[in-house]
Amino acid sequence: MQENKTALITGINGQDGSYLAEFLLEKGYKVWGTIKRNSVAENQTSRLDKVYPQLLGRLQYADLTDLGSLISVIQQCQPDEIYNLAAQSHVRISFDQPIYTAQATGIGTLNLLEAIRLTKPDAKVYQASSSEMFGNNIDKDGFQRETTPLSPVSPYGCAKVFSYNICNNYKNSYDMFISNGILFNHESPRRGTNFVTNKVVKGAVMIKKGLKKELTLGNLDATRDWGHAKDYVKAMWMMLQQDKPDNFVCSTGISHSVEDLVKYVFIKLDLDWTKYVKTDKKFLRPEELEDLKGDSTKLKNTTNWKPEYTFESMLDEMINYWDEVL
């Protein structure tokens, strides 16, 4: 048990933030979280329903673009560990809102680092970096790893590269404990339904139940390395339990295409996907990232991390969830 530890999670009401909050609370942490206000108050904390009573008084409105709000919450909770999971995290939308994405996902990280440097410089910091930073750079063996050159192909990826680099800069300049987790795609029933995995699963279940007639997608040939968010938040925590900060790729090492994803879900539901799935250019990115597959050897050797979910068991859980709630 970690009875004496306090953690602050930015973006605690997102997919990763909610799973991480549950994980840390089970370990005895006192957990604080930041929430960005929006006008749809009813859904602000729905992902935190399981643990909401344990978070009363410790959920604070703050925004990565507002330095003062970050200083205030850090001063209030005095965290031992800080997990920066807040961002504008949708790659396709980053093309529609490139400036906001740069401010929230890029400069927002710098604001947080400054707030930490000024108020709690001894805190251990986890930065949510992304496989989108690699762009289409792939090592000769077909994998991407910590040493693969960064060459992003989206405003989101560009903002994440800035965050990654400024974290390394603050770590070296101010002797701060900052680790970058370069996470590949990770999903769950709590994933936003504008992300392709949950869009496919929810859409297929709706078709099965007669609630929808077709599903419209973008690039079916793109391949991704998909894992489960529960496995990946455990990796975040493990990175901060090391003696020294470092940067780690977190992935399954297995890639599947969007078409593979569609086929698996529709077959599970006894549906012929070719009758229901359409494609539309409006869902394509201006510059596409074709293939992602990560090598997590360094993470596994350093922390003994091992994913428990497979691609199939992750999708099965998502199918069961939507089958129950729809």
C-alpha positions as CSV (number, residue, x, y, z in Angstrom):
1,M,0.0,0.0,0.0
2,Q,1.1,3.6,-0.7
3,E,-0.8,5.2,2.1
4,N,1.3,8.3,2.3
5,K,1.4,9.1,-1.4
6,T,-0.6,11.8,-3.2
7,A,-1.1,11.8,-7.0
8,L,-2.5,14.5,-9.3
9,I,-4.0,13.4,-12.6
10,T,-4.7,16.0,-15.2
11,G,-7.6,14.9,-17.4
12,I,-8.8,12.5,-14.7
13,N,-12.2,12.2,-16.3
14,G,-10.9,10.8,-19.6
15,Q,-10.5,7.1,-20.5
16,D,-6.9,6.8,-19.1
17,G,-7.5,9.2,-16.2
18,S,-10.4,7.2,-14.9
19,Y,-8.7,3.9,-15.1
20,L,-5.5,5.3,-13.5
21,A,-7.6,6.9,-10.7
22,E,-9.1,3.5,-9.9
23,F,-5.7,1.8,-10.0
24,L,-4.0,4.3,-7.7
25,L,-6.9,4.4,-5.2
26,E,-6.6,0.6,-5.0
27,K,-3.0,1.1,-4.0
28,G,-3.9,3.5,-1.2
29,Y,-3.0,6.8,-2.9
30,K,-4.8,10.0,-2.2
31,V,-5.9,11.0,-5.7
32,W,-6.6,14.5,-7.0
33,G,-7.7,15.3,-10.5
34,T,-8.2,18.3,-12.8
35,I,-11.3,18.6,-15.0
36,K,-11.7,21.1,-17.8
37,R,-15.1,22.7,-17.6
38,N,-17.5,22.3,-20.5
39,S,-21.2,23.2,-20.9
40,V,-22.4,19.5,-20.8
41,A,-22.1,19.1,-17.0
42,E,-24.0,15.8,-16.9
43,N,-21.2,13.8,-18.6
44,Q,-18.2,15.5,-16.9
45,T,-17.5,12.7,-14.4
46,S,-19.4,9.7,-15.8
47,R,-16.2,7.6,-16.3
48,L,-15.4,8.2,-12.6
49,D,-18.7,6.8,-11.3
50,K,-17.0,3.8,-9.6
51,V,-14.7,5.9,-7.5
52,Y,-16.5,9.3,-7.3
53,P,-17.2,9.2,-3.5
54,Q,-13.4,8.7,-3.0
55,L,-12.6,11.8,-5.0
56,L,-15.1,14.2,-3.3
57,G,-13.3,17.5,-2.7
58,R,-10.3,16.5,-4.8
59,L,-11.6,17.2,-8.3
60,Q,-10.6,20.7,-9.4
61,Y,-11.5,22.7,-12.5
62,A,-8.2,23.6,-14.2
63,D,-7.0,24.0,-17.8
64,L,-3.5,23.3,-19.2
65,T,-3.8,26.7,-21.0
66,D,-4.3,28.5,-17.7
67,L,-1.0,28.5,-15.7
68,G,-2.6,30.1,-12.7
69,S,-5.1,27.3,-12.3
70,L,-2.3,24.7,-12.5
71,I,-0.3,26.4,-9.8
72,S,-3.3,26.7,-7.6
73,V,-4.2,22.9,-7.7
74,I,-0.5,21.8,-7.2
75,Q,-0.2,24.1,-4.2
76,Q,-3.4,22.8,-2.8
77,C,-2.7,19.0,-3.2
78,Q,1.2,18.9,-2.9
79,P,1.4,15.7,-5.1
80,D,4.2,13.2,-5.0
81,E,3.3,12.1,-8.5
82,I,1.8,14.0,-11.4
83,Y,0.3,12.3,-14.4
84,N,-0.3,14.6,-17.3
85,L,-3.1,13.0,-19.3
86,A,-5.0,16.1,-20.4
87,A,-4.9,17.1,-24.0
88,Q,-6.8,17.6,-27.2
89,S,-6.2,14.0,-28.1
90,H,-8.1,13.3,-31.4
91,V,-5.7,13.2,-34.3
92,R,-8.3,13.9,-37.1
93,I,-9.8,16.8,-35.1
94,S,-6.3,18.3,-34.7
95,F,-6.4,19.1,-38.5
96,D,-9.6,21.1,-37.9
97,Q,-8.3,22.8,-34.7
98,P,-4.5,22.9,-35.2
99,I,-3.9,26.1,-33.1
100,Y,-6.0,24.9,-30.2
101,T,-4.3,21.5,-30.3
102,A,-0.9,23.2,-30.2
103,Q,-1.9,25.3,-27.3
104,A,-3.6,22.6,-25.2
105,T,-1.4,19.6,-26.1
106,G,1.9,21.4,-26.6
107,I,2.1,24.7,-24.7
108,G,-0.2,23.2,-22.1
109,T,2.5,20.7,-21.1
110,L,5.0,23.6,-20.7
111,N,2.5,25.5,-18.5
112,L,2.3,22.4,-16.3
113,L,6.0,21.9,-16.1
114,E,6.5,25.6,-15.1
115,A,3.8,25.2,-12.4
116,I,5.6,22.1,-11.1
117,R,9.0,23.8,-11.2
118,L,7.7,26.8,-9.3
119,T,5.6,24.9,-6.7
120,K,6.6,21.2,-6.4
121,P,9.8,20.5,-8.3
122,D,10.5,17.2,-6.4
123,A,7.3,15.6,-7.7
124,K,7.7,12.7,-10.1
125,V,6.1,13.5,-13.4
126,Y,4.6,11.3,-16.1
127,Q,4.0,12.8,-19.5
128,A,1.6,11.1,-21.9
129,S,3.6,11.0,-25.1
130,S,2.3,9.3,-28.2
131,S,3.2,6.9,-31.0
132,E,1.9,9.6,-33.4
133,M,5.2,11.4,-32.8
134,F,7.0,8.8,-35.1
135,G,4.9,9.5,-38.1
136,N,5.7,7.1,-40.9
137,N,9.3,6.5,-39.6
138,I,9.7,2.7,-39.0
139,D,12.9,0.9,-38.1
140,K,14.2,-1.8,-40.5
141,D,12.6,-4.6,-38.5
142,G,9.2,-3.0,-38.8
143,F,9.0,-1.6,-35.3
144,Q,9.1,1.8,-33.6
145,R,11.0,2.2,-30.4
146,E,12.6,4.9,-28.2
147,T,15.4,5.5,-30.7
148,T,13.2,5.8,-33.8
149,P,13.4,9.3,-35.3
150,L,10.3,11.5,-34.7
151,S,8.6,12.8,-37.8
152,P,4.9,13.5,-37.0
153,V,2.2,13.8,-39.7
154,S,-0.5,15.6,-37.8
155,P,-0.9,18.8,-35.7
156,Y,-1.5,16.5,-32.8
157,G,1.7,14.6,-33.4
158,C,3.6,17.9,-33.7
159,A,2.3,19.1,-30.4
160,K,3.2,15.8,-28.7
161,V,6.8,16.1,-30.1
162,F,7.1,19.6,-28.5
163,S,5.8,18.2,-25.2
164,Y,8.2,15.3,-25.4
165,N,11.1,17.5,-26.0
166,I,10.3,20.2,-23.4
167,C,9.9,17.4,-20.8
168,N,13.4,16.1,-21.7
169,N,14.7,19.7,-21.5
170,Y,13.1,20.4,-18.1
171,K,14.4,17.0,-16.8
172,N,18.0,17.8,-17.8
173,S,17.9,21.6,-17.0
174,Y,16.3,21.5,-13.6
175,D,17.1,17.9,-12.4
176,M,13.3,17.1,-12.4
177,F,12.0,13.5,-12.4
178,I,10.0,13.5,-15.7
179,S,9.3,10.3,-17.7
180,N,7.7,10.2,-21.1
181,G,5.5,7.2,-21.8
182,I,5.3,6.8,-25.6
183,L,2.0,5.0,-25.7
184,F,0.6,3.3,-28.7
185,N,-3.1,3.1,-29.3
186,H,-5.0,1.8,-26.2
187,E,-8.7,1.3,-26.0
188,S,-11.6,0.2,-23.7
189,P,-15.3,0.6,-23.3
190,R,-14.6,4.1,-22.0
191,R,-12.9,5.2,-25.2
192,G,-14.7,8.1,-26.9
193,T,-17.0,6.9,-29.7
194,N,-15.4,9.2,-32.2
195,F,-12.3,7.0,-32.0
196,V,-12.4,4.2,-34.5
197,T,-12.4,1.2,-32.1
198,N,-15.4,2.2,-30.1
199,K,-17.0,3.7,-33.2
200,V,-16.9,0.3,-34.9
201,V,-18.0,-1.7,-31.8
202,K,-20.8,0.6,-30.9
203,G,-21.9,0.9,-34.5
204,A,-21.9,-2.9,-35.1
205,V,-23.9,-3.6,-31.9
206,M,-26.4,-0.9,-33.0
207,I,-26.7,-2.6,-36.4
208,K,-27.2,-6.0,-34.7
209,K,-30.0,-4.6,-32.6
210,G,-31.7,-2.8,-35.5
211,L,-30.8,0.6,-34.2
212,K,-28.6,1.6,-37.2
213,K,-28.4,0.6,-40.8
214,E,-24.8,1.3,-41.8
215,L,-21.4,2.3,-40.4
216,T,-19.3,4.9,-42.2
217,L,-15.5,4.8,-41.8
218,G,-12.3,6.3,-43.3
219,N,-9.1,4.4,-44.2
220,L,-9.7,0.7,-43.7
221,D,-6.1,-0.2,-44.6
222,A,-4.4,1.8,-41.8
223,T,-2.8,-0.5,-39.2
224,R,-2.4,0.2,-35.5
225,D,-0.9,-1.5,-32.4
226,W,-3.9,-1.7,-30.2
227,G,-3.8,-2.5,-26.4
228,H,-6.1,-2.0,-23.5
229,A,-6.1,1.2,-21.4
230,K,-6.1,-0.8,-18.1
231,D,-2.7,-2.4,-19.0
232,Y,-1.3,0.9,-20.1
233,V,-2.2,2.9,-17.0
234,K,-0.3,0.3,-15.0
235,A,2.7,0.9,-17.1
236,M,2.4,4.7,-16.4
237,W,2.6,4.0,-12.7
238,M,5.5,1.5,-13.1
239,M,7.6,4.2,-14.9
240,L,7.3,6.5,-11.9
241,Q,8.4,3.8,-9.5
242,Q,11.9,3.6,-11.0
243,D,14.9,5.2,-9.4
244,K,15.6,7.4,-12.4
245,P,13.4,9.0,-15.0
246,D,13.4,7.7,-18.6
247,N,11.4,7.5,-21.8
248,F,9.6,4.2,-22.6
249,V,7.6,2.9,-25.5
250,C,4.4,1.0,-24.3
251,S,2.8,-1.2,-26.9
252,T,1.7,-4.8,-27.6
253,G,4.1,-5.3,-30.6
254,I,1.2,-6.6,-32.7
255,S,-0.5,-4.5,-35.3
256,H,-4.0,-5.0,-36.9
257,S,-5.7,-3.1,-39.7
258,V,-8.9,-1.2,-39.3
259,E,-10.4,-3.9,-41.6
260,D,-9.2,-6.6,-39.2
261,L,-10.9,-4.8,-36.4
262,V,-14.2,-4.5,-38.4
263,K,-14.1,-8.1,-39.5
264,Y,-13.5,-9.4,-35.9
265,V,-16.4,-7.4,-34.4
266,F,-18.9,-8.1,-37.1
267,I,-18.1,-11.8,-37.2
268,K,-18.5,-11.9,-33.4
269,L,-22.0,-10.5,-33.9
270,D,-22.8,-12.9,-36.8
271,L,-23.0,-10.0,-39.3
272,D,-21.5,-9.7,-42.8
273,W,-19.5,-6.5,-42.5
274,T,-19.4,-5.9,-46.3
275,K,-23.2,-5.3,-46.3
276,Y,-23.0,-2.5,-43.7
277,V,-19.7,-0.7,-43.8
278,K,-19.2,2.2,-46.1
279,T,-16.2,4.5,-46.5
280,D,-16.2,8.3,-46.8
281,K,-13.3,10.6,-47.7
282,K,-14.4,13.1,-45.0
283,F,-13.0,10.7,-42.4
284,L,-9.6,10.6,-44.0
285,R,-6.7,12.6,-42.7
286,P,-5.0,15.2,-45.0
287,E,-1.7,13.2,-44.3
288,E,-2.2,9.6,-43.3
289,L,-0.1,7.6,-40.8
290,E,-0.2,4.1,-42.4
291,D,1.4,1.8,-39.9
292,L,2.2,1.7,-36.1
293,K,3.8,-1.2,-34.2
294,G,5.8,-0.6,-31.1
295,D,8.7,-2.5,-29.4
296,S,8.3,-2.4,-25.6
297,T,11.4,-4.4,-24.8
298,K,13.0,-1.6,-22.8
299,L,9.8,-1.1,-20.7
300,K,9.4,-4.8,-20.0
301,N,13.1,-5.3,-19.1
302,T,13.1,-2.3,-16.8
303,T,9.8,-2.6,-15.0
304,N,8.6,-6.2,-15.7
305,W,5.4,-4.8,-17.3
306,K,3.4,-7.3,-19.3
307,P,0.0,-6.6,-20.9
308,E,-2.9,-8.9,-19.8
309,Y,-5.3,-8.2,-22.6
310,T,-5.1,-9.4,-26.1
311,F,-6.6,-7.5,-29.1
312,E,-9.4,-10.0,-29.1
313,S,-10.2,-10.0,-25.4
314,M,-10.2,-6.2,-25.5
315,L,-12.7,-6.1,-28.3
316,D,-14.8,-8.8,-26.6
317,E,-15.1,-6.6,-23.5
318,M,-16.1,-3.6,-25.6
319,I,-18.7,-5.7,-27.5
320,N,-20.2,-7.0,-24.2
321,Y,-20.3,-3.4,-22.8
322,W,-22.3,-2.0,-25.7
323,D,-24.5,-5.1,-25.9
324,E,-25.5,-4.4,-22.2
325,V,-26.0,-0.6,-22.4
326,L,-27.8,-0.2,-25.8
